[in-house]
Amino acid sequence: MKILYMAGGSRATVFSLAPLARAARDEGHEVFMSAPEDSLPLVAGAGLPAYPYTQRTIGDFGSRDRAGNPLEFPTVPDEQLLALGAGYARMAAASLEPLRALSRDWRPDIVVGGHLCYAAMLLGRELGVPAVRQAWDRYGTTLPDAGANAELAHELEQAGLDSLPDPDLFIDICPPSLRLVEPSVPVQMMRSAPANPQARLDPWMYQRTGRRVLVTAGSRAAKGRAGGLHRLAEYAAQLDAELVIAAPDEVAGELREKFPRARVGWFPMDVVVRTCDLVVHHGGGVTGITAINAGVPQLIVSAGAMFHESSQRLAEYGAAATFLPDEVTAEGMLVAGTELMVNPAYRQKAHELSLEVAGLPAPSEVVGVMEDLAAR
């Protein structure tokens, strides 16, 4: 069976799709993963054949219309979600011809797109093969789809459609207790698995020697966008705990100067998180699900509307505290962070979620479901 996966233009989207793609490859299937050019090193680093479907970045698609005119990102949460869907829809429109070219030489038997990879559903319908939509993380809002339908009106009309076709299967990795919206299509649950980059292990990374706080802003911490990571680290530095800051090489130096007693660098997140008492982050989906897998409470300053609703659900469950950027104060973060670390109820609820995730089908089991789908 030939399976074409479509990542969405950030580290997180590659990391989310890689476990299932590698499981299918391990079962002997032919697997390609397509992504924007700047994500191909990550795809190849995950051990997967990498195919570029655009030279542009998702940031470019999100900030410019199809004519190249700059767009102003909305401030209203619902409008942000619609704009997010429209940006990913512009990426889908640009990727269709390169994906068609690939399919003429290497025709997939099934296509798998990440949560906002709308080209998967369009290409699957065009080729007459099953299309699978896989969640990247625990977010369940459907508003981006409405923005995508509006942006893709021309492509949908050409395909004889009024809206994006439903996937033949939705693979969900959200712990059922945190689900915000019940999907309206067939659902296959799957255990999320770590796929973050690995590195040489030092003992401190797996030793638990005292109270420890991990701070990360995920792929948003790249040079020129590190302000959010600095602010999160400043809040976390107030806490009575060892500070560990996950930072890419291009910004790690300045953070080491600012926080000389912290451990700073780009290390194996899935290893280090299990030694921590708290993860302070921006609300990113892969960061959040990694902390859930490890059973660690989270302190979240949501970086956007896409993150906040789901982060609130995690807080309501009792495994996190969450703030909007305009709600944050140093005092509030100190109080919330201390409570999350010293009150065992938060750790217990986080542990319960980790057990829920561990009980879901492994990616290797889901490969069989996809085999059955392709054989119909």
C-alpha positions as CSV (number, residue, x, y, z in Angstrom):
1,M,0.0,0.0,0.0
2,K,1.2,3.5,-0.8
3,I,0.4,6.2,1.8
4,L,0.9,9.9,1.2
5,Y,1.0,12.0,4.4
6,M,0.7,15.8,4.4
7,A,2.3,17.8,7.2
8,G,1.4,21.4,7.7
9,G,4.4,23.7,7.8
10,S,5.7,23.6,11.3
11,R,7.8,21.3,13.5
12,A,4.7,20.3,15.4
13,T,2.8,19.0,12.4
14,V,5.7,16.8,11.3
15,F,6.1,15.4,14.9
16,S,2.4,14.7,15.2
17,L,2.2,12.7,11.9
18,A,5.5,10.9,12.1
19,P,4.6,8.1,14.6
20,L,1.8,6.7,12.4
21,A,3.8,7.2,9.2
22,R,6.7,5.3,10.7
23,A,4.5,2.6,12.0
24,A,3.1,2.1,8.4
25,R,6.6,2.1,7.0
26,D,7.6,-0.5,9.6
27,E,4.7,-2.7,8.4
28,G,6.2,-2.7,4.9
29,H,4.0,0.0,3.3
30,E,5.5,2.6,1.0
31,V,5.2,6.0,2.8
32,F,6.0,9.5,1.6
33,M,5.5,12.6,3.7
34,S,4.9,15.9,1.9
35,A,5.5,19.3,3.5
36,P,6.6,22.8,2.7
37,E,10.3,23.0,1.7
38,D,11.5,24.4,5.1
39,S,10.0,21.4,6.9
40,L,11.7,18.7,4.8
41,P,14.8,18.3,7.0
42,L,12.5,17.5,9.9
43,V,10.6,14.9,7.8
44,A,13.9,13.3,6.7
45,G,15.1,13.5,10.2
46,A,12.1,11.4,11.3
47,G,13.2,8.7,8.9
48,L,10.7,9.4,6.2
49,P,11.0,10.2,2.4
50,A,10.3,13.9,2.1
51,Y,8.4,15.6,-0.8
52,P,8.0,19.4,-1.1
53,Y,4.6,20.7,-2.1
54,T,5.5,24.4,-1.8
55,Q,8.5,26.7,-1.4
56,R,6.5,29.1,0.8
57,T,6.0,29.0,4.5
58,I,2.8,28.7,6.4
59,G,3.6,32.1,7.9
60,D,3.6,33.6,4.4
61,F,0.3,31.9,3.5
62,G,-1.3,33.2,6.7
63,S,-0.1,36.8,6.3
64,R,-0.8,37.4,2.6
65,D,-3.7,36.8,0.3
66,R,-3.4,35.0,-3.1
67,A,-2.4,38.1,-4.9
68,G,0.5,38.7,-2.4
69,N,-1.2,41.6,-0.6
70,P,-0.5,41.7,3.2
71,L,-3.3,40.7,5.6
72,E,-3.8,42.0,9.1
73,F,-4.4,39.2,11.6
74,P,-7.7,39.7,13.5
75,T,-7.8,40.4,17.2
76,V,-11.3,38.8,17.8
77,P,-10.8,35.1,18.8
78,D,-13.4,33.6,16.4
79,E,-12.1,35.8,13.5
80,Q,-8.6,34.5,14.3
81,L,-9.8,30.9,13.9
82,L,-11.5,31.8,10.5
83,A,-8.3,33.5,9.4
84,L,-6.2,30.5,10.4
85,G,-8.4,28.2,8.3
86,A,-8.1,30.6,5.4
87,G,-4.3,30.6,5.6
88,Y,-4.1,26.9,5.6
89,A,-6.6,26.8,2.7
90,R,-4.3,29.1,0.6
91,M,-1.5,26.6,1.4
92,A,-3.8,23.8,0.2
93,A,-4.6,25.6,-3.1
94,A,-0.9,26.2,-3.8
95,S,0.0,22.6,-3.0
96,L,-2.6,20.8,-5.2
97,E,-0.7,20.9,-8.5
98,P,2.6,19.7,-7.0
99,L,0.7,16.9,-5.3
100,R,-1.0,16.0,-8.5
101,A,2.4,15.8,-10.2
102,L,3.6,13.4,-7.6
103,S,0.5,11.3,-7.9
104,R,0.9,10.9,-11.6
105,D,4.2,9.1,-11.0
106,W,3.5,7.7,-7.5
107,R,-0.2,7.2,-7.1
108,P,-1.2,6.8,-3.4
109,D,-3.7,4.2,-2.3
110,I,-4.7,6.4,0.6
111,V,-3.9,10.0,1.7
112,V,-3.5,11.3,5.3
113,G,-3.6,14.9,6.1
114,G,-3.0,16.7,9.3
115,H,-5.9,18.5,11.0
116,L,-5.7,21.6,8.8
117,C,-4.2,20.0,5.6
118,Y,-7.2,20.6,3.4
119,A,-5.5,19.4,0.3
120,A,-5.7,15.8,1.5
121,M,-9.5,15.7,1.3
122,L,-9.5,17.4,-2.1
123,L,-6.7,15.2,-3.5
124,G,-8.3,12.0,-2.1
125,R,-11.6,12.9,-3.8
126,E,-9.9,13.8,-7.1
127,L,-7.9,10.5,-7.1
128,G,-10.8,8.4,-5.9
129,V,-8.9,7.1,-2.9
130,P,-9.7,7.3,0.9
131,A,-8.7,10.5,2.7
132,V,-7.9,10.4,6.4
133,R,-7.7,13.4,8.6
134,Q,-5.4,13.1,11.6
135,A,-5.5,15.4,14.6
136,W,-2.2,17.1,15.3
137,D,-3.0,17.6,18.9
138,R,-5.9,18.0,21.3
139,Y,-7.7,20.9,19.6
140,G,-11.2,20.2,18.4
141,T,-12.6,23.5,17.1
142,T,-14.2,23.5,13.7
143,L,-14.2,27.2,13.0
144,P,-11.0,27.1,10.8
145,D,-12.9,24.8,8.4
146,A,-15.5,27.6,7.8
147,G,-12.6,29.9,6.9
148,A,-11.2,27.3,4.6
149,N,-14.5,26.7,2.8
150,A,-14.8,30.4,2.1
151,E,-11.2,30.7,0.8
152,L,-11.4,27.5,-1.3
153,A,-14.7,28.5,-3.0
154,H,-13.2,28.4,-6.5
155,E,-11.5,25.1,-6.0
156,L,-14.6,23.6,-4.5
157,E,-16.8,24.8,-7.4
158,Q,-14.4,23.3,-9.9
159,A,-14.7,20.0,-8.0
160,G,-18.5,20.2,-8.0
161,L,-18.6,20.7,-4.2
162,D,-20.3,23.2,-2.0
163,S,-17.9,22.6,0.9
164,L,-14.8,20.5,1.8
165,P,-15.6,16.8,1.6
166,D,-15.7,14.9,4.8
167,P,-12.7,12.6,5.4
168,D,-13.3,8.8,5.3
169,L,-11.8,8.5,8.7
170,F,-10.7,10.9,11.5
171,I,-7.8,9.8,13.7
172,D,-8.1,11.5,17.0
173,I,-5.3,11.7,19.6
174,C,-7.1,13.9,22.1
175,P,-7.8,12.2,25.5
176,P,-11.5,11.6,25.4
177,S,-12.0,13.5,28.7
178,L,-10.7,16.7,27.0
179,R,-12.6,16.5,23.8
180,L,-14.4,19.7,23.0
181,V,-16.4,18.7,19.9
182,E,-17.7,15.2,19.0
183,P,-16.6,14.5,15.4
184,S,-19.4,13.9,12.9
185,V,-17.4,11.4,10.9
186,P,-16.0,7.9,11.7
187,V,-13.4,8.2,14.5
188,Q,-10.4,6.0,15.2
189,M,-8.7,6.9,18.5
190,M,-4.9,6.6,18.6
191,R,-2.3,7.0,21.3
192,S,0.0,10.0,20.8
193,A,3.6,9.1,20.7
194,P,6.7,11.3,21.0
195,A,8.5,12.1,17.7
196,N,10.6,15.2,18.8
197,P,14.2,15.3,17.8
198,Q,16.6,13.3,19.9
199,A,20.1,14.0,21.0
200,R,23.0,12.7,23.2
201,L,21.7,12.1,26.7
202,D,23.3,13.7,29.7
203,P,22.5,12.3,33.2
204,W,20.6,15.5,34.2
205,M,18.1,14.9,31.5
206,Y,16.8,11.7,33.0
207,Q,17.7,12.2,36.7
208,R,15.1,13.6,39.0
209,T,17.0,15.4,41.7
210,G,14.6,18.1,43.0
211,R,11.8,20.3,42.0
212,R,12.1,21.3,38.3
213,V,10.2,23.5,35.9
214,L,10.4,23.2,32.1
215,V,9.7,26.3,29.9
216,T,9.1,26.1,26.2
217,A,7.4,28.1,23.4
218,G,7.8,25.3,20.9
219,S,8.8,26.2,17.3
220,R,7.6,29.8,18.0
221,A,11.0,30.4,19.8
222,A,13.0,30.8,16.6
223,K,15.1,33.9,16.2
224,G,13.1,37.0,15.9
225,R,10.1,35.4,17.7
226,A,11.8,34.6,21.0
227,G,10.1,37.4,23.0
228,G,7.3,35.0,24.2
229,L,9.9,32.5,25.5
230,H,11.8,35.2,27.4
231,R,8.6,36.3,29.1
232,L,7.6,32.7,30.0
233,A,11.1,32.1,31.4
234,E,10.9,35.3,33.5
235,Y,7.7,34.2,35.1
236,A,9.0,30.7,35.7
237,A,12.3,32.0,37.2
238,Q,10.2,33.3,40.2
239,L,9.3,29.7,41.2
240,D,11.2,27.8,43.8
241,A,12.5,25.2,41.3
242,E,15.3,24.4,38.9
243,L,14.7,26.2,35.6
244,V,15.0,24.3,32.3
245,I,14.4,26.2,29.1
246,A,13.9,24.5,25.8
247,A,15.3,26.8,23.2
248,P,16.7,26.4,19.6
249,D,20.4,27.1,19.1
250,E,19.8,30.5,17.5
251,V,18.3,31.9,20.7
252,A,19.9,29.7,23.4
253,G,22.9,32.0,23.9
254,E,21.0,35.1,24.9
255,L,18.8,33.0,27.3
256,R,21.9,31.5,29.0
257,E,23.2,35.1,29.6
258,K,19.8,36.2,31.0
259,F,19.3,33.0,33.1
260,P,22.8,31.8,34.0
261,R,21.6,29.2,36.5
262,A,19.1,27.6,34.1
263,R,19.7,24.7,31.8
264,V,19.1,26.0,28.3
265,G,19.1,24.2,24.9
266,W,17.2,22.0,22.5
267,F,17.1,18.7,24.2
268,P,14.9,15.5,24.0
269,M,11.6,16.9,25.3
270,D,10.0,13.6,25.9
271,V,12.8,12.5,28.2
272,V,13.3,15.7,30.2
273,V,9.6,16.4,30.8
274,R,9.3,13.2,32.9
275,T,11.7,14.7,35.4
276,C,9.7,17.9,35.8
277,D,7.0,19.1,38.2
278,L,5.5,21.7,35.9
279,V,5.6,22.7,32.2
280,V,5.2,26.4,31.5
281,H,4.3,27.0,27.8
282,H,2.4,28.9,25.2
283,G,-0.4,26.4,24.6
284,G,1.1,24.5,21.7
285,G,-0.5,21.2,20.9
286,V,2.5,19.0,20.7
287,T,3.9,20.5,23.9
288,G,0.6,20.0,25.7
289,I,0.2,16.4,24.6
290,T,3.8,15.6,25.6
291,A,3.1,16.9,29.1
292,I,-0.1,15.0,29.2
293,N,1.7,11.8,28.2
294,A,4.2,12.4,31.0
295,G,1.5,13.2,33.6
296,V,2.9,16.7,34.4
297,P,0.7,19.7,35.3
298,Q,0.8,22.7,32.9
299,L,0.8,26.5,33.3
300,I,-0.3,28.0,30.0
301,V,-0.2,31.5,28.6
302,S,-2.3,30.9,25.4
303,A,-0.6,32.3,22.3
304,G,-3.8,32.5,20.3
305,A,-7.5,31.6,20.0
306,M,-6.7,28.2,18.7
307,F,-5.0,27.3,22.0
308,H,-7.1,28.9,24.6
309,E,-10.4,27.0,24.5
310,S,-8.6,23.7,24.7
311,S,-6.3,25.0,27.5
312,Q,-9.3,26.1,29.5
313,R,-10.7,22.5,29.2
314,L,-7.5,21.2,30.6
315,A,-7.7,23.6,33.4
316,E,-11.3,22.7,34.1
317,Y,-10.3,19.0,34.3
318,G,-7.8,20.0,37.0
319,A,-4.5,19.4,35.3
320,A,-3.5,23.0,34.4
321,A,-3.9,26.7,34.9
322,T,-4.3,29.0,31.9
323,F,-4.1,32.7,31.2
324,L,-4.7,34.9,28.2
325,P,-1.8,37.2,27.4
326,D,-3.6,40.3,28.7
327,E,-4.5,38.6,31.9
328,V,-0.9,37.7,32.9
329,T,0.9,39.3,35.9
330,A,4.0,38.1,37.5
331,E,2.2,37.7,40.8
332,G,-0.6,35.6,39.2
333,M,1.9,33.4,37.5
334,L,3.8,32.9,40.8
335,V,0.7,32.0,42.7
336,A,-0.6,29.6,40.0
337,G,2.7,28.0,39.3
338,T,3.4,27.4,43.0
339,E,-0.1,25.9,43.5
340,L,0.3,23.6,40.5
341,M,3.6,22.2,42.0
342,V,2.7,21.9,45.6
343,N,-0.9,20.7,45.5
344,P,-0.9,17.0,44.7
345,A,-4.4,17.1,43.2
346,Y,-3.0,18.6,40.0
347,R,-0.4,15.9,39.6
348,Q,-3.0,13.3,40.2
349,K,-5.3,14.7,37.5
350,A,-2.4,14.9,35.1
351,H,-1.5,11.3,35.9
352,E,-5.1,10.2,35.2
353,L,-4.9,11.8,31.8
354,S,-1.6,10.0,31.1
355,L,-3.3,6.7,31.9
356,E,-6.1,7.5,29.6
357,V,-3.7,8.2,26.7
358,A,-1.7,5.1,27.5
359,G,-4.9,3.0,27.1
360,L,-5.6,4.2,23.5
361,P,-4.6,2.1,20.5
362,A,-1.0,2.4,19.4
363,P,-0.1,3.7,15.9
364,S,0.8,0.2,14.8
365,E,-2.7,-0.9,15.6
366,V,-4.2,2.0,13.6
367,V,-2.2,1.0,10.5
368,G,-4.5,-2.1,10.2
369,V,-7.5,0.2,10.2
370,M,-6.1,2.1,7.3
371,E,-5.3,-1.1,5.5
372,D,-9.0,-2.1,5.8
373,L,-10.1,1.4,4.6
374,A,-7.9,1.3,1.5
375,A,-9.0,-2.3,0.6
376,R,-12.7,-1.4,0.5
